[in-house]
Amino acid sequence: DEVLGALRSFLKREFRQPWQIVLAEGSAQPSLREQELAAEAALRQQVLDSPVVKAAFEAFPEAELAGFTIDDKRSA
């Protein structure tokens, strides 16, 4: 197909390596961006589900989750 050839040429020229592109039937896998967004949403939900955060939201119902990280190196 002409479009696939043009895409292969473009990718090879831009990234200086050959690319293999295959057309396939069926459902596509989520894009890298979609996977990244899903991981961020899962992490956010994990934070919201933690007992400490739930308690904070109960104590301060108008609070908003502005930023967060999960630190696995917490002391016991």
All heavy atoms as a GROMACS GRO file, in nm:
protein
  594
    1ASP      N    1   0.084  -0.118   0.000
    1ASP     CA    2   0.000   0.000   0.000
    1ASP      C    3   0.089   0.125   0.000
    1ASP      O    4   0.192   0.131   0.066
    1ASP     CB    5  -0.092  -0.003   0.122
    1ASP     CG    6  -0.190   0.110   0.127
    1ASP    OD1    7  -0.254   0.141   0.028
    1ASP    OD2    8  -0.203   0.166   0.237
    2GLU      N    9   0.048   0.224  -0.074
    2GLU     CA   10   0.127   0.346  -0.090
    2GLU      C   11   0.143   0.422   0.042
    2GLU      O   12   0.250   0.476   0.071
    2GLU     CB   13   0.059   0.436  -0.194
    2GLU     CG   14   0.141   0.555  -0.234
    2GLU     CD   15   0.072   0.634  -0.344
    2GLU    OE1   16   0.015   0.572  -0.436
    2GLU    OE2   17   0.076   0.757  -0.335
    3VAL      N   18   0.039   0.426   0.122
    3VAL     CA   19   0.045   0.498   0.249
    3VAL      C   20   0.143   0.431   0.344
    3VAL      O   21   0.222   0.498   0.411
    3VAL     CB   22  -0.096   0.507   0.313
    3VAL    CG1   23  -0.089   0.568   0.451
    3VAL    CG2   24  -0.190   0.586   0.224
    4LEU      N   25   0.139   0.298   0.350
    4LEU     CA   26   0.232   0.227   0.438
    4LEU      C   27   0.377   0.249   0.395
    4LEU      O   28   0.465   0.267   0.478
    4LEU     CB   29   0.202   0.076   0.440
    4LEU     CG   30   0.077   0.035   0.517
    4LEU    CD1   31   0.057  -0.116   0.510
    4LEU    CD2   32   0.085   0.079   0.661
    5GLY      N   33   0.401   0.248   0.266
    5GLY     CA   34   0.536   0.274   0.215
    5GLY      C   35   0.585   0.412   0.253
    5GLY      O   36   0.700   0.430   0.294
    6ALA      N   37   0.497   0.510   0.239
    6ALA     CA   38   0.533   0.648   0.274
    6ALA      C   39   0.560   0.659   0.424
    6ALA      O   40   0.655   0.726   0.467
    6ALA     CB   41   0.422   0.744   0.232
    7LEU      N   42   0.479   0.591   0.504
    7LEU     CA   43   0.497   0.595   0.649
    7LEU      C   44   0.630   0.528   0.688
    7LEU      O   45   0.706   0.581   0.769
    7LEU     CB   46   0.380   0.526   0.720
    7LEU     CG   47   0.385   0.525   0.872
    7LEU    CD1   48   0.396   0.665   0.929
    7LEU    CD2   49   0.261   0.454   0.926
    8ARG      N   50   0.659   0.412   0.630
    8ARG     CA   51   0.785   0.344   0.657
    8ARG      C   52   0.905   0.434   0.620
    8ARG      O   53   1.002   0.444   0.695
    8ARG     CB   54   0.794   0.213   0.578
    8ARG     CG   55   0.715   0.101   0.637
    8ARG     CD   56   0.744  -0.029   0.561
    8ARG     NE   57   0.647  -0.130   0.598
    8ARG     CZ   58   0.544  -0.169   0.523
    8ARG    NH1   59   0.527  -0.118   0.403
    8ARG    NH2   60   0.460  -0.260   0.567
    9SER      N   61   0.897   0.496   0.504
    9SER     CA   62   1.006   0.585   0.460
    9SER      C   63   1.025   0.702   0.555
    9SER      O   64   1.137   0.737   0.591
    9SER     CB   65   0.977   0.638   0.319
    9SER     OG   66   0.977   0.533   0.227
   10PHE      N   67   0.916   0.762   0.595
   10PHE     CA   68   0.921   0.874   0.689
   10PHE      C   69   0.986   0.832   0.820
   10PHE      O   70   1.076   0.900   0.872
   10PHE     CB   71   0.781   0.931   0.714
   10PHE     CG   72   0.777   1.030   0.827
   10PHE    CD1   73   0.817   1.161   0.806
   10PHE    CD2   74   0.733   0.991   0.952
   10PHE    CE1   75   0.814   1.252   0.911
   10PHE    CE2   76   0.731   1.082   1.057
   10PHE     CZ   77   0.771   1.213   1.036
   11LEU      N   78   0.939   0.720   0.876
   11LEU     CA   79   0.992   0.674   1.004
   11LEU      C   80   1.140   0.639   0.995
   11LEU      O   81   1.218   0.670   1.085
   11LEU     CB   82   0.911   0.554   1.055
   11LEU     CG   83   0.767   0.586   1.097
   11LEU    CD1   84   0.690   0.458   1.122
   11LEU    CD2   85   0.764   0.678   1.218
   12LYS      N   86   1.179   0.575   0.886
   12LYS     CA   87   1.320   0.539   0.868
   12LYS      C   88   1.406   0.665   0.857
   12LYS      O   89   1.513   0.674   0.917
   12LYS     CB   90   1.338   0.452   0.744
   12LYS     CG   91   1.479   0.402   0.727
   12LYS     CD   92   1.491   0.306   0.612
   12LYS     CE   93   1.634   0.254   0.602
   12LYS     NZ   94   1.650   0.158   0.495
   13ARG      N   95   1.357   0.763   0.784
   13ARG     CA   96   1.431   0.888   0.766
   13ARG      C   97   1.441   0.964   0.899
   13ARG      O   98   1.547   1.014   0.935
   13ARG     CB   99   1.362   0.972   0.659
   13ARG     CG  100   1.433   1.102   0.626
   13ARG     CD  101   1.365   1.176   0.511
   13ARG     NE  102   1.228   1.215   0.542
   13ARG     CZ  103   1.118   1.162   0.486
   13ARG    NH1  104   1.129   1.067   0.393
   13ARG    NH2  105   0.998   1.202   0.519
   14GLU      N  106   1.334   0.973   0.972
   14GLU     CA  107   1.331   1.052   1.095
   14GLU      C  108   1.404   0.985   1.211
   14GLU      O  109   1.467   1.052   1.292
   14GLU     CB  110   1.186   1.083   1.136
   14GLU     CG  111   1.115   1.176   1.041
   14GLU     CD  112   1.180   1.313   1.032
   14GLU    OE1  113   1.214   1.371   1.137
   14GLU    OE2  114   1.198   1.363   0.919
   15PHE      N  115   1.394   0.852   1.220
   15PHE     CA  116   1.451   0.781   1.335
   15PHE      C  117   1.577   0.702   1.301
   15PHE      O  118   1.634   0.636   1.386
   15PHE     CB  119   1.346   0.689   1.398
   15PHE     CG  120   1.231   0.766   1.457
   15PHE    CD1  121   1.111   0.779   1.390
   15PHE    CD2  122   1.244   0.828   1.580
   15PHE    CE1  123   1.005   0.849   1.444
   15PHE    CE2  124   1.139   0.900   1.635
   15PHE     CZ  125   1.019   0.911   1.567
   16ARG      N  126   1.615   0.707   1.174
   16ARG     CA  127   1.738   0.642   1.125
   16ARG      C  128   1.744   0.493   1.155
   16ARG      O  129   1.849   0.440   1.189
   16ARG     CB  130   1.860   0.714   1.181
   16ARG     CG  131   1.870   0.856   1.131
   16ARG     CD  132   1.999   0.922   1.180
   16ARG     NE  133   2.012   1.056   1.127
   16ARG     CZ  134   1.970   1.166   1.189
   16ARG    NH1  135   1.915   1.158   1.306
   16ARG    NH2  136   1.986   1.284   1.133
   17GLN      N  137   1.630   0.429   1.146
   17GLN     CA  138   1.625   0.283   1.158
   17GLN      C  139   1.498   0.234   1.090
   17GLN      O  140   1.399   0.306   1.084
   17GLN     CB  141   1.628   0.239   1.304
   17GLN     CG  142   1.509   0.284   1.387
   17GLN     CD  143   1.523   0.244   1.532
   17GLN    OE1  144   1.630   0.206   1.577
   17GLN    NE2  145   1.416   0.252   1.607
   18PRO      N  146   1.501   0.114   1.036
   18PRO     CA  147   1.382   0.063   0.968
   18PRO      C  148   1.270   0.029   1.067
   18PRO      O  149   1.297  -0.010   1.180
   18PRO     CB  150   1.432  -0.062   0.896
   18PRO     CG  151   1.556  -0.101   0.966
   18PRO     CD  152   1.614   0.023   1.027
   19TRP      N  153   1.149   0.048   1.022
   19TRP     CA  154   1.032   0.015   1.104
   19TRP      C  155   0.951  -0.091   1.032
   19TRP      O  156   0.938  -0.088   0.910
   19TRP     CB  157   0.944   0.139   1.122
   19TRP     CG  158   1.001   0.238   1.220
   19TRP    CD1  159   1.118   0.305   1.209
   19TRP    CD2  160   0.941   0.280   1.341
   19TRP    NE1  161   1.137   0.387   1.316
   19TRP    CE2  162   1.029   0.375   1.400
   19TRP    CE3  163   0.823   0.249   1.406
   19TRP    CZ2  164   1.001   0.436   1.521
   19TRP    CZ3  165   0.796   0.312   1.525
   19TRP    CH2  166   0.884   0.404   1.582
   20GLN      N  167   0.892  -0.182   1.108
   20GLN     CA  168   0.801  -0.280   1.051
   20GLN      C  169   0.659  -0.236   1.088
   20GLN      O  170   0.626  -0.219   1.205
   20GLN     CB  171   0.827  -0.419   1.106
   20GLN     CG  172   0.736  -0.524   1.047
   20GLN     CD  173   0.768  -0.664   1.100
   20GLN    OE1  174   0.850  -0.681   1.188
   20GLN    NE2  175   0.702  -0.761   1.046
   21ILE      N  176   0.578  -0.218   0.987
   21ILE     CA  177   0.440  -0.175   1.007
   21ILE      C  178   0.350  -0.279   0.943
   21ILE      O  179   0.368  -0.316   0.826
   21ILE     CB  180   0.415  -0.037   0.943
   21ILE    CG1  181   0.511   0.064   1.003
   21ILE    CG2  182   0.270   0.006   0.962
   21ILE    CD1  183   0.513   0.196   0.931
   22VAL      N  184   0.253  -0.326   1.018
   22VAL     CA  185   0.165  -0.432   0.971
   22VAL      C  186   0.020  -0.390   0.994
   22VAL      O  187  -0.015  -0.343   1.102
   22VAL     CB  188   0.193  -0.564   1.046
   22VAL    CG1  189   0.101  -0.673   0.999
   22VAL    CG2  190   0.339  -0.605   1.032
   23LEU      N  191  -0.062  -0.408   0.895
   23LEU     CA  192  -0.206  -0.386   0.911
   23LEU      C  193  -0.266  -0.514   0.968
   23LEU      O  194  -0.231  -0.623   0.926
   23LEU     CB  195  -0.271  -0.355   0.777
   23LEU     CG  196  -0.234  -0.222   0.714
   23LEU    CD1  197  -0.306  -0.206   0.581
   23LEU    CD2  198  -0.271  -0.106   0.805
   24ALA      N  199  -0.355  -0.499   1.063
   24ALA     CA  200  -0.417  -0.615   1.125
   24ALA      C  201  -0.565  -0.591   1.144
   24ALA      O  202  -0.610  -0.477   1.158
   24ALA     CB  203  -0.350  -0.644   1.259
   25GLU      N  204  -0.639  -0.697   1.145
   25GLU     CA  205  -0.782  -0.690   1.170
   25GLU      C  206  -0.806  -0.698   1.321
   25GLU      O  207  -0.726  -0.752   1.395
   25GLU     CB  208  -0.854  -0.807   1.101
   25GLU     CG  209  -0.845  -0.803   0.950
   25GLU     CD  210  -0.923  -0.687   0.889
   25GLU    OE1  211  -1.029  -0.650   0.941
   25GLU    OE2  212  -0.873  -0.632   0.789
   26GLY      N  213  -0.918  -0.647   1.366
   26GLY     CA  214  -0.954  -0.658   1.507
   26GLY      C  215  -0.929  -0.530   1.584
   26GLY      O  216  -0.894  -0.427   1.528
   27SER      N  217  -0.942  -0.543   1.712
   27SER     CA  218  -0.927  -0.427   1.801
   27SER      C  219  -0.781  -0.392   1.819
   27SER      O  220  -0.696  -0.480   1.831
   27SER     CB  221  -0.988  -0.458   1.938
   27SER     OG  222  -1.126  -0.486   1.924
   28ALA      N  223  -0.754  -0.266   1.824
   28ALA     CA  224  -0.618  -0.217   1.847
   28ALA      C  225  -0.591  -0.211   1.997
   28ALA      O  226  -0.683  -0.198   2.078
   28ALA     CB  227  -0.601  -0.079   1.785
   29GLN      N  228  -0.466  -0.220   2.031
   29GLN     CA  229  -0.425  -0.201   2.170
   29GLN      C  230  -0.434  -0.053   2.202
   29GLN      O  231  -0.425   0.031   2.113
   29GLN     CB  232  -0.281  -0.250   2.190
   29GLN     CG  233  -0.265  -0.399   2.169
   29GLN     CD  234  -0.340  -0.479   2.274
   29GLN    OE1  235  -0.337  -0.446   2.391
   29GLN    NE2  236  -0.408  -0.583   2.231
   30PRO      N  237  -0.450  -0.018   2.330
   30PRO     CA  238  -0.452   0.123   2.366
   30PRO      C  239  -0.319   0.189   2.327
   30PRO      O  240  -0.213   0.127   2.334
   30PRO     CB  241  -0.468   0.122   2.518
   30PRO     CG  242  -0.521  -0.013   2.551
   30PRO     CD  243  -0.471  -0.105   2.446
   31SER      N  244  -0.328   0.315   2.289
   31SER     CA  245  -0.207   0.390   2.254
   31SER      C  246  -0.121   0.408   2.380
   31SER      O  247  -0.167   0.388   2.493
   31SER     CB  248  -0.243   0.527   2.198
   31SER     OG  249  -0.298   0.607   2.300
   32LEU      N  250   0.004   0.447   2.361
   32LEU     CA  251   0.091   0.472   2.475
   32LEU      C  252   0.033   0.580   2.564
   32LEU      O  253   0.038   0.573   2.687
   32LEU     CB  254   0.231   0.510   2.428
   32LEU     CG  255   0.309   0.400   2.356
   32LEU    CD1  256   0.443   0.454   2.307
   32LEU    CD2  257   0.329   0.279   2.446
   33ARG      N  258  -0.025   0.682   2.504
   33ARG     CA  259  -0.087   0.790   2.582
   33ARG      C  260  -0.206   0.738   2.662
   33ARG      O  261  -0.225   0.773   2.779
   33ARG     CB  262  -0.130   0.905   2.489
   33ARG     CG  263  -0.195   1.021   2.561
   33ARG     CD  264  -0.096   1.092   2.653
   33ARG     NE  265  -0.163   1.203   2.717
   33ARG     CZ  266  -0.140   1.243   2.840
   33ARG    NH1  267  -0.048   1.184   2.913
   33ARG    NH2  268  -0.205   1.344   2.892
   34GLU      N  269  -0.288   0.654   2.598
   34GLU     CA  270  -0.403   0.596   2.668
   34GLU      C  271  -0.357   0.509   2.784
   34GLU      O  272  -0.417   0.512   2.893
   34GLU     CB  273  -0.489   0.515   2.572
   34GLU     CG  274  -0.563   0.600   2.470
   34GLU     CD  275  -0.624   0.519   2.357
   34GLU    OE1  276  -0.572   0.411   2.324
   34GLU    OE2  277  -0.725   0.565   2.303
   35GLN      N  278  -0.250   0.434   2.765
   35GLN     CA  279  -0.194   0.351   2.873
   35GLN      C  280  -0.142   0.438   2.987
   35GLN      O  281  -0.164   0.407   3.105
   35GLN     CB  282  -0.082   0.263   2.819
   35GLN     CG  283  -0.129   0.156   2.723
   35GLN     CD  284  -0.014   0.079   2.662
   35GLN    OE1  285   0.088   0.056   2.727
   35GLN    NE2  286  -0.027   0.040   2.537
   36GLU      N  287  -0.076   0.548   2.951
   36GLU     CA  288  -0.024   0.640   3.051
   36GLU      C  289  -0.137   0.703   3.132
   36GLU      O  290  -0.130   0.711   3.255
   36GLU     CB  291   0.057   0.750   2.981
   36GLU     CG  292   0.120   0.850   3.073
   36GLU     CD  293   0.196   0.956   2.994
   36GLU    OE1  294   0.299   0.922   2.933
   36GLU    OE2  295   0.151   1.072   2.994
   37LEU      N  296  -0.242   0.746   3.065
   37LEU     CA  297  -0.357   0.805   3.134
   37LEU      C  298  -0.426   0.705   3.225
   37LEU      O  299  -0.468   0.739   3.336
   37LEU     CB  300  -0.456   0.863   3.033
   37LEU     CG  301  -0.409   0.986   2.957
   37LEU    CD1  302  -0.510   1.024   2.848
   37LEU    CD2  303  -0.386   1.103   3.052
   38ALA      N  304  -0.437   0.580   3.181
   38ALA     CA  305  -0.499   0.476   3.262
   38ALA      C  306  -0.415   0.449   3.387
   38ALA      O  307  -0.469   0.431   3.498
   38ALA     CB  308  -0.517   0.348   3.181
   39ALA      N  309  -0.283   0.447   3.371
   39ALA     CA  310  -0.195   0.426   3.486
   39ALA      C  311  -0.206   0.541   3.585
   39ALA      O  312  -0.210   0.519   3.707
   39ALA     CB  313  -0.051   0.408   3.440
   40GLU      N  314  -0.213   0.664   3.535
   40GLU     CA  315  -0.229   0.781   3.622
   40GLU      C  316  -0.362   0.775   3.697
   40GLU      O  317  -0.369   0.805   3.816
   40GLU     CB  318  -0.220   0.910   3.542
   40GLU     CG  319  -0.081   0.943   3.493
   40GLU     CD  320  -0.077   1.065   3.402
   40GLU    OE1  321  -0.180   1.138   3.390
   40GLU    OE2  322   0.029   1.089   3.342
   41ALA      N  323  -0.467   0.735   3.627
   41ALA     CA  324  -0.599   0.725   3.690
   41ALA      C  325  -0.600   0.616   3.797
   41ALA      O  326  -0.658   0.634   3.905
   41ALA     CB  327  -0.706   0.697   3.585
   42ALA      N  328  -0.534   0.504   3.770
   42ALA     CA  329  -0.526   0.395   3.867
   42ALA      C  330  -0.448   0.439   3.991
   42ALA      O  331  -0.488   0.411   4.105
   42ALA     CB  332  -0.462   0.272   3.804
   43LEU      N  333  -0.338   0.512   3.971
   43LEU     CA  334  -0.259   0.563   4.083
   43LEU      C  335  -0.340   0.663   4.165
   43LEU      O  336  -0.342   0.657   4.288
   43LEU     CB  337  -0.130   0.629   4.033
   43LEU     CG  338  -0.042   0.693   4.139
   43LEU    CD1  339   0.003   0.590   4.242
   43LEU    CD2  340   0.078   0.760   4.075
   44ARG      N  341  -0.411   0.751   4.097
   44ARG     CA  342  -0.494   0.850   4.167
   44ARG      C  343  -0.600   0.780   4.251
   44ARG      O  344  -0.624   0.815   4.366
   44ARG     CB  345  -0.560   0.945   4.067
   44ARG     CG  346  -0.641   1.055   4.131
   44ARG     CD  347  -0.699   1.150   4.026
   44ARG     NE  348  -0.746   1.271   4.086
   44ARG     CZ  349  -0.865   1.285   4.148
   44ARG    NH1  350  -0.946   1.182   4.156
   44ARG    NH2  351  -0.900   1.401   4.199
   45GLN      N  352  -0.663   0.677   4.194
   45GLN     CA  353  -0.766   0.603   4.267
   45GLN      C  354  -0.705   0.530   4.385
   45GLN      O  355  -0.766   0.523   4.492
   45GLN     CB  356  -0.838   0.503   4.175
   45GLN     CG  357  -0.963   0.446   4.238
   45GLN     CD  358  -1.063   0.553   4.278
   45GLN    OE1  359  -1.102   0.637   4.198
   45GLN    NE2  360  -1.105   0.553   4.404
   46GLN      N  361  -0.583   0.477   4.369
   46GLN     CA  362  -0.514   0.410   4.479
   46GLN      C  363  -0.492   0.508   4.594
   46GLN      O  364  -0.511   0.473   4.710
   46GLN     CB  365  -0.382   0.353   4.429
   46GLN     CG  366  -0.305   0.274   4.534
   46GLN     CD  367  -0.172   0.222   4.480
   46GLN    OE1  368  -0.140   0.236   4.364
   46GLN    NE2  369  -0.094   0.162   4.568
   47VAL      N  370  -0.453   0.630   4.560
   47VAL     CA  371  -0.433   0.733   4.662
   47VAL      C  372  -0.566   0.766   4.730
   47VAL      O  373  -0.575   0.772   4.853
   47VAL     CB  374  -0.370   0.860   4.601
   47VAL    CG1  375  -0.372   0.976   4.700
   47VAL    CG2  376  -0.228   0.831   4.555
   48LEU      N  377  -0.670   0.786   4.650
   48LEU     CA  378  -0.801   0.820   4.707
   48LEU      C  379  -0.857   0.708   4.795
   48LEU      O  380  -0.932   0.735   4.890
   48LEU     CB  381  -0.900   0.853   4.595
   48LEU     CG  382  -0.874   0.983   4.520
   48LEU    CD1  383  -0.965   0.994   4.399
   48LEU    CD2  384  -0.893   1.103   4.613
   49ASP      N  385  -0.822   0.584   4.766
   49ASP     CA  386  -0.872   0.470   4.842
   49ASP      C  387  -0.792   0.443   4.970
   49ASP      O  388  -0.833   0.361   5.052
   49ASP     CB  389  -0.870   0.343   4.756
   49ASP     CG  390  -0.976   0.346   4.646
   49ASP    OD1  391  -1.071   0.426   4.656
   49ASP    OD2  392  -0.963   0.267   4.550
   50SER      N  393  -0.679   0.512   4.988
   50SER     CA  394  -0.599   0.487   5.107
   50SER      C  395  -0.672   0.540   5.230
   50SER      O  396  -0.740   0.643   5.226
   50SER     CB  397  -0.461   0.552   5.095
   50SER     OG  398  -0.471   0.691   5.107
   51PRO      N  399  -0.661   0.469   5.342
   51PRO     CA  400  -0.733   0.510   5.464
   51PRO      C  401  -0.699   0.651   5.512
   51PRO      O  402  -0.788   0.724   5.556
   51PRO     CB  403  -0.688   0.406   5.568
   51PRO     CG  404  -0.646   0.288   5.488
   51PRO     CD  405  -0.590   0.342   5.360
   52VAL      N  406  -0.574   0.692   5.500
   52VAL     CA  407  -0.535   0.826   5.546
   52VAL      C  408  -0.603   0.934   5.462
   52VAL      O  409  -0.655   1.033   5.516
   52VAL     CB  410  -0.381   0.841   5.540
   52VAL    CG1  411  -0.340   0.984   5.568
   52VAL    CG2  412  -0.315   0.745   5.636
   53VAL      N  413  -0.606   0.916   5.331
   53VAL     CA  414  -0.669   1.015   5.244
   53VAL      C  415  -0.820   1.015   5.264
   53VAL      O  416  -0.882   1.122   5.270
   53VAL     CB  417  -0.630   0.990   5.096
   53VAL    CG1  418  -0.706   1.083   5.004
   53VAL    CG2  419  -0.480   1.006   5.077
   54LYS      N  420  -0.880   0.898   5.280
   54LYS     CA  421  -1.024   0.892   5.307
   54LYS      C  422  -1.057   0.968   5.435
   54LYS      O  423  -1.155   1.044   5.440
   54LYS     CB  424  -1.071   0.747   5.317
   54LYS     CG  425  -1.087   0.679   5.184
   54LYS     CD  426  -1.143   0.540   5.203
   54LYS     CE  427  -1.167   0.473   5.070
   54LYS     NZ  428  -1.228   0.341   5.085
   55ALA      N  429  -0.976   0.949   5.538
   55ALA     CA  430  -1.000   1.019   5.665
   55ALA      C  431  -0.985   1.169   5.648
   55ALA      O  432  -1.063   1.247   5.704
   55ALA     CB  433  -0.903   0.967   5.771
   56ALA      N  434  -0.886   1.211   5.570
   56ALA     CA  435  -0.866   1.354   5.547
   56ALA      C  436  -0.987   1.415   5.476
   56ALA      O  437  -1.032   1.525   5.511
   56ALA     CB  438  -0.739   1.377   5.466
   57PHE      N  439  -1.041   1.344   5.377
   57PHE     CA  440  -1.158   1.395   5.306
   57PHE      C  441  -1.282   1.396   5.394
   57PHE      O  442  -1.369   1.482   5.378
   57PHE     CB  443  -1.184   1.316   5.178
   57PHE     CG  444  -1.103   1.365   5.060
   57PHE    CD1  445  -0.994   1.293   5.014
   57PHE    CD2  446  -1.136   1.482   4.996
   57PHE    CE1  447  -0.918   1.338   4.907
   57PHE    CE2  448  -1.062   1.528   4.888
   57PHE     CZ  449  -0.952   1.456   4.844
   58GLU      N  450  -1.291   1.302   5.488
   58GLU     CA  451  -1.403   1.304   5.582
   58GLU      C  452  -1.391   1.424   5.675
   58GLU      O  453  -1.491   1.489   5.707
   58GLU     CB  454  -1.409   1.174   5.662
   58GLU     CG  455  -1.458   1.056   5.580
   58GLU     CD  456  -1.454   0.926   5.657
   58GLU    OE1  457  -1.440   0.928   5.781
   58GLU    OE2  458  -1.465   0.820   5.592
   59ALA      N  459  -1.269   1.453   5.719
   59ALA     CA  460  -1.247   1.566   5.810
   59ALA      C  461  -1.260   1.700   5.738
   59ALA      O  462  -1.303   1.799   5.797
   59ALA     CB  463  -1.109   1.555   5.875
   60PHE      N  464  -1.221   1.701   5.609
   60PHE     CA  465  -1.224   1.824   5.530
   60PHE      C  466  -1.297   1.796   5.398
   60PHE      O  467  -1.234   1.776   5.294
   60PHE     CB  468  -1.081   1.873   5.502
   60PHE     CG  469  -0.999   1.894   5.626
   60PHE    CD1  470  -0.910   1.797   5.669
   60PHE    CD2  471  -1.014   2.010   5.700
   60PHE    CE1  472  -0.834   1.816   5.784
   60PHE    CE2  473  -0.939   2.030   5.815
   60PHE     CZ  474  -0.849   1.932   5.858
   61PRO      N  475  -1.430   1.795   5.400
   61PRO     CA  476  -1.507   1.757   5.281
   61PRO      C  477  -1.488   1.847   5.159
   61PRO      O  478  -1.509   1.804   5.046
   61PRO     CB  479  -1.653   1.762   5.328
   61PRO     CG  480  -1.652   1.798   5.471
   61PRO     CD  481  -1.512   1.824   5.514
   62GLU      N  482  -1.444   1.969   5.180
   62GLU     CA  483  -1.423   2.061   5.068
   62GLU      C  484  -1.283   2.048   5.007
   62GLU      O  485  -1.249   2.117   4.911
   62GLU     CB  486  -1.446   2.205   5.114
   62GLU     CG  487  -1.587   2.233   5.165
   62GLU     CD  488  -1.693   2.213   5.057
   62GLU    OE1  489  -1.670   2.253   4.942
   62GLU    OE2  490  -1.798   2.156   5.091
   63ALA      N  491  -1.201   1.960   5.063
   63ALA     CA  492  -1.063   1.943   5.016
   63ALA      C  493  -1.061   1.886   4.875
   63ALA      O  494  -1.156   1.821   4.830
   63ALA     CB  495  -0.986   1.851   5.111
   64GLU      N  496  -0.951   1.912   4.805
   64GLU     CA  497  -0.931   1.858   4.670
   64GLU      C  498  -0.795   1.791   4.666
   64GLU      O  499  -0.700   1.838   4.731
   64GLU     CB  500  -0.934   1.970   4.566
   64GLU     CG  501  -1.068   2.037   4.552
   64GLU     CD  502  -1.065   2.148   4.448
   64GLU    OE1  503  -0.970   2.153   4.367
   64GLU    OE2  504  -1.158   2.230   4.449
   65LEU      N  505  -0.784   1.686   4.590
   65LEU     CA  506  -0.656   1.619   4.570
   65LEU      C  507  -0.583   1.692   4.459
   65LEU      O  508  -0.618   1.686   4.343
   65LEU     CB  509  -0.678   1.472   4.533
   65LEU     CG  510  -0.553   1.386   4.519
   65LEU    CD1  511  -0.478   1.379   4.651
   65LEU    CD2  512  -0.589   1.248   4.470
   66ALA      N  513  -0.477   1.767   4.497
   66ALA     CA  514  -0.408   1.852   4.401
   66ALA      C  515  -0.286   1.784   4.342
   66ALA      O  516  -0.254   1.802   4.225
   66ALA     CB  517  -0.368   1.982   4.467
   67GLY      N  518  -0.216   1.706   4.418
   67GLY     CA  519  -0.096   1.637   4.372
   67GLY      C  520  -0.072   1.520   4.463
   67GLY      O  521  -0.114   1.521   4.579
   68PHE      N  522  -0.005   1.420   4.415
   68PHE     CA  523   0.013   1.302   4.498
   68PHE      C  524   0.125   1.214   4.443
   68PHE      O  525   0.162   1.222   4.327
   68PHE     CB  526  -0.115   1.220   4.503
   68PHE     CG  527  -0.168   1.183   4.366
   68PHE    CD1  528  -0.124   1.067   4.304
   68PHE    CD2  529  -0.256   1.265   4.299
   68PHE    CE1  530  -0.170   1.034   4.177
   68PHE    CE2  531  -0.302   1.232   4.173
   68PHE     CZ  532  -0.259   1.116   4.112
   69THR      N  533   0.179   1.135   4.533
   69THR     CA  534   0.275   1.030   4.497
   69THR      C  535   0.250   0.914   4.593
   69THR      O  536   0.191   0.931   4.699
   69THR     CB  537   0.421   1.074   4.512
   69THR    OG1  538   0.444   1.111   4.648
   69THR    CG2  539   0.455   1.189   4.420
   70ILE      N  540   0.295   0.798   4.554
   70ILE     CA  541   0.291   0.682   4.642
   70ILE      C  542   0.436   0.654   4.680
   70ILE      O  543   0.519   0.629   4.595
   70ILE     CB  544   0.231   0.559   4.571
   70ILE    CG1  545   0.085   0.582   4.536
   70ILE    CG2  546   0.248   0.435   4.657
   70ILE    CD1  547  -0.009   0.582   4.655
   71ASP      N  548   0.464   0.662   4.810
   71ASP     CA  549   0.599   0.637   4.857
   71ASP      C  550   0.600   0.501   4.926
   71ASP      O  551   0.546   0.485   5.034
   71ASP     CB  552   0.642   0.747   4.953
   71ASP     CG  553   0.785   0.731   5.000
   71ASP    OD1  554   0.855   0.641   4.950
   71ASP    OD2  555   0.827   0.809   5.087
   72ASP      N  556   0.661   0.402   4.862
   72ASP     CA  557   0.666   0.267   4.916
   72ASP      C  558   0.768   0.254   5.029
   72ASP      O  559   0.782   0.149   5.088
   72ASP     CB  560   0.698   0.166   4.806
   72ASP     CG  561   0.584   0.151   4.707
   72ASP    OD1  562   0.469   0.178   4.747
   72ASP    OD2  563   0.610   0.113   4.592
   73LYS      N  564   0.842   0.361   5.057
   73LYS     CA  565   0.948   0.354   5.158
   73LYS      C  566   0.901   0.414   5.291
   73LYS      O  567   0.980   0.471   5.365
   73LYS     CB  568   1.073   0.428   5.106
   73LYS     CG  569   1.128   0.365   4.981
   73LYS     CD  570   1.245   0.444   4.927
   73LYS     CE  571   1.289   0.385   4.796
   73LYS     NZ  572   1.386   0.465   4.726
   74ARG      N  573   0.774   0.402   5.320
   74ARG     CA  574   0.723   0.453   5.446
   74ARG      C  575   0.775   0.370   5.562
   74ARG      O  576   0.794   0.250   5.549
   74ARG     CB  577   0.570   0.449   5.448
   74ARG     CG  578   0.508   0.550   5.358
   74ARG     CD  579   0.358   0.544   5.374
   74ARG     NE  580   0.306   0.547   5.240
   74ARG     CZ  581   0.208   0.472   5.194
   74ARG    NH1  582   0.151   0.386   5.271
   74ARG    NH2  583   0.168   0.481   5.070
   75SER      N  584   0.792   0.433   5.678
   75SER     CA  585   0.831   0.357   5.796
   75SER      C  586   0.711   0.283   5.849
   75SER      O  587   0.598   0.324   5.833
   75SER     CB  588   0.890   0.451   5.902
   75SER     OG  589   0.793   0.547   5.939
   76ALA      N  590   0.737   0.172   5.916
   76ALA     CA  591   0.628   0.089   5.969
   76ALA      C  592   0.586   0.132   6.104
   76ALA      O  593   0.647   0.202   6.176
   76ALA     CB  594   0.675  -0.056   5.972
   0.00000   0.00000   0.00000
